[in-house]
Amino acid sequence: MQQQGSFLPAEWHNQSGVQLTWPDKQTDWVTVLEEVLPVYEQVAREILKREKLLVVCRDRSLLPDFLQKESEQLIVREMPVNDTWARDHGPLSLIREGKPTLLNFRFNGWGMKFAAAHDNQITPNLLRQQTFADGILAQDLSYFTLEGGAIESNGTGCLLTTSECLLSKNRNEHLSQDEIEFFLKKILHVEKVLWLNHGFLEGDDTDSHIDTLARFCNENTIAYIRCTDSSDIHFDALRKMEAELKQLTDQYGKPFTLVPLPFTDAIVDEDGERLPATYANFLILNKAVLLPVYEVQQDAEAIEIMKQLFPEREIIPINSRALIRQHGSIHCISMQFPEGFL
């Protein structure tokens, strides 16, 4: 694994901690708050067993008892928030010339779909409140819109993303694909940007974030969702995405090992709208993987595949049916920080 120089750490890089932004009655979770809070609490407990937890909240008095008292493992920061998608409003972590560096991109509610003025200030507020390790560097890139869920790094020079998201309206539409790729290579210190032009999830608000579709599991392995039901609305797009994945190579021209993840049975909300359930939205922790499951028959197969993909990590299923009510899952609500950042 690349350990020095300048690089964008992969998620499996040793972590110092994970950020969660806590739901309350003023967030979009209000209608399902009693269902979703236990999920957040379970995720928080699993993080605290293994590394530090940074909780961003509107008011710490709203947190459960086990998060009331700060410790060496627990950091709580109060500030205004719109919602709780830490993957997309949290900072990106870069190693630049061997030094931990936080990157603050603009978050504009996934292309101005939702209010995000408070969430866009979370990273600057965290920096002002001296949340991070002494000597941490920070770069303001708020002229460029980028969400953490839109990119995947293999830690050794490859970045995986989707054209549907990065080229979408109200993000960076004044830039061409070549200009965006040049920017990403320069800022994130990656050698090759891998673009997927197909693949989506019905009910997804993010314009096909890569972390709902395909994920690096190590520097040369990609797990991706595959739909085998020809009658499903996703079948054609995901079949085309699979074909694209088979054509991808790393910066040395070597193809990736591909591992398909099952596609869940359709899960719908009370209005009959399909929800974006995906096993690709897992979170890698130190010595563990938090895997979203959905009380469907495909859960068992997904767990077994993840055990094979991560044999040295504990696979922890997290019932995420409440999370997808707001169109996200485990990875979407979290943001990891590599060793040396918290």
N, C-alpha and C positions, 0 to 999 in steps of 0.2 A: 504493500500500500504506500502511496505517495505521502510523505510525511513532512517535506520541507519545500521551500520555494513558494510559489503562488498557485493555489488550487481551490476549487469549490468542494468542500468535504462531502462525501457521500453520507447518507443517513446512518450507516453502520459505523462510521468513524466514532471513536470513543466520545461519549457525550458528558457534558457537565450538568445538563439539565434540560427541562422541557417547559415551555410556556403554555398555559391554558388561560383563556379569557372567560370569566365566569358569567353564566346566564342569570338574569333577574327579570322582574316583571316589566321592565322598560325595554327589553330586547324582544326580538321576534319570537322568542320561545314562550311568551306569556301564556299562550293557549295550551301548551303541553309541558309547562314548567315542572309539574309534579312528576311527570314521566321522565324528563331528561336529566333532572338534577342527580338522581341515583347513578346514571351513566357517567356523568362528570365526576362524581365522587369515587366511583370504581376506578376510572382512569387515573385520577389524582393519587389514589392509594397505591396503585401499581407503579406509578412513576416514583413516588417517595420511597418505595422499597429498594430502588436501584440507583437513584440519582436525585439531583435537586429539582424542585418544582417552583416555577415562577408563576404566581397567580395574579393576573390583572383583573381588577374588579371596580365597580362603581363605588362600593361601600363594603368594607371588610366585615361589618356587622352582619351582612347577608350571607357570609360564608358558613359552612358547617363547622361544628366545634373543633374537629381535628385540623382545621386550617386557620384557626383563630390566633394561634401563638406562633410567631416566627421562630425559626431555628436555623441551624447551619444548613439544613436540608430544604427549608421552606422560606421563600421570599414572597411577600405580598406587596403589591403596589396599587394604590387607589388613583383613579382618574376617570373622566367621562368616557363612555363607550357607546357605540351604536349597536353592535352585535358581538358575536363571540368567535369569529372564524380566524383564529390565531395563525393558521397556515398562510393566510393571505394578507393580514395586516401586520404580521410580525416581521422582524428584520431577517435578512438572509445573512448567513455566516460564511465568511471567506477567510482563507489564510493567504495573506499577501506578504511575500518576502519573509515568510516564517512568522508573521505577526497576526494575531486574531483581529479581524476587521469586520464591523457590522455595516451592512449596506441598507440604507433606508430608501426604498422605492416609493413611488406614489401608489396609494390604494384608493381607487375611486368607485368602489361598490360594483366591481365586475363590469366595467364599461358603463358606469352611471345608471345601473339598474336600481340601486338602493342607496339610501343616505349613508355617507361614510366619512363625513368631516371629522368626527371624533376619532374613529378608528384610524384614520390617516395620521393622526397625531400620537398614536400610542408609542411608536418607537422613539420619536423625539422626547416624549414624556418620560419614558424609561431611562433614556440617557440623562435627562436633567435630574432624575431622582437617584442617580448614581447606582443603578441596578447591576451593572456589569463589573467584571474584574478590573482591578487597577491597570491602567495602561492600555485599556482596550481602545482601538482606533475605530472611527466611524466616518462613513462617507455619505453625504447627502446626495441622493440620486432622484429627488422628488420631481424632477422634470420628466421622468420615464415611468410609465405605468407597468408594474410587474407584480404578480402574485406568486407566492411560494408554491402553490398547488399547480402552477403552470409549467414548472420545470423539474426535471429529474437529473441528478448528477451521479455518474458512476465513480467519481473521485479521482479518476485518472485521465480526464481530458474530454469526456463525452457528455453532452447535454441532450436530453430527450425532451421534446415538446410537441405541441400541435399547432398547425397553422390556423385552425379554427379559432383558437384563443388569441395567439399573439398577433394575428393579423385582423382581429375583429374591430368593429366600430367602437369609437369612443375610448380606445386604449392608446395606441400609438399609430393611428391611421395615416398620419402625415409621413410615416416612414415606410419604405418598401421592405420586402422580406430580406433582401440582401443587406439593407442598412441595419435592420434589427439584428440580423445574424452577426454582422461586424461588431455591433455594439455589445452583444452578449459575449462574444469571444474576448473582446478587449477588457470588459469590466469584470467578467466572471472567471477569466483566465482558463477558458476551455479551448480545446483545439478543434473540436468538431461539433456542430449542432445537427442533431438528427430530427427531422421534421416528419410528423405523421399528418396526413391530409384527410384521413378517414377515421371514423369512430366517434360515437356520442352515447349519452345516456338520456333517455327521456326523463324530464323533470329536473335536469341539471341546469343551474343558473349561471354556470361559469364559462360557458362556451367551450366545453370539452377540455377541462383541466386534465393534464396528463395523469395526475394521481388518482383519477377515477378509472383509467383505462389500462395503463402499462407502467410498471415500476422496475427499476433496477433492484436486484437482490444481492448481487455482487458485481464486480466490475465488468463481467462478461455474460451475466444472466439477466434476462428480462422476463418477468411474470406479467401476463396480460389476460384480460377477460375475453372469453370466446363463447359465442352463442351458436348452439348447434340446432336450434329450432327454426326451421325455415319459415315458419309462420309468424315468428316474432318480428316486430318492427325494427329491431336492432340487427337482424341477421345479416343483411347485405353490407351495411357499413362496417360491422365488426369483421366480416370475412375479408373485406378490402383492407382493413387495418392489419389483419394477420398477414396478408400478402405483403404489405409494406414492411412489416417487421422482419419478415424473412429476407428482404432485400437489404436491410441495414447492415452496415459494417462499422467497426470502430476506426479510429484514425490510422490504424495500420492495415486496414482492409480486411480484418478478420470478422466473420459473422458472429452474431450473438447466439448463445444458447437460449432457446425460447421455451417457456413453461406456461401452458394455458391454465387459467383458473376457471372454475365453473361459473355459469351465468345463473343468477337466482330466478326462481319462479317470480312472476309479476307480483309486486306488492303495491297496493293502491291506497290512497287516503280516503277519507270519508266522502269526498266528492268524486271518487272514481278515477282520480288522476294518478298516473303511475309515478312511483317514487324511485330515485336513482340509487338502488341498492347495488353495491359492488364490493367484491372481496379485495380489489386492488387498493383500497383505501386503508391499508394497514399502517401501523406506526412501529418502526424499529426503535427499541430501547437498548440500553446496556444489558446484554444477556437475556433479552426477551423480545417478543413481537406481540403487540396488541392487535388482534385480528377481529374486524367487525363481523358479526354473524347476525342472522335475521329471522331465526325461528322457521327456517325452510329446510327442505330435504337436502339441499346442496351444501349446507353448513358442514356436515361431517367430511365430505370430500375435500372441501376447502381447507379444513384443519389438517387433514392428512398431507395434502400437498405442501402446506406451509411447514410442516414438521420436516419434510424432505428438503425443502429449500433452505431452512435454517436449523440444521441438526444440532448446533451448539447453543441454540437459544430456546427458552421456554415459550411455547405458543399459548397465549392467553386469549380465549374467545371473549369478546365483549358484545353483549346483546345491544345492537345498534338500531333497532327498529324505531326508537324514539328520535334518534339523530336524523334519520333520513326524512322525518316529517318536515324538517327544515332544509332538506335537500343536500345534506352533507354527511360525513361519517368521521371515523376516528382520526384519520390523518388531517382532515379539514379543520378540526378543532384544536390542533396542537402545532407547536413549532419547536423543534429541537435545537439545542446549542452545543456545538462540539466542546471538547475538553479545553479549558482555559478561558471560556467566555463568561461563565457565571461565577 
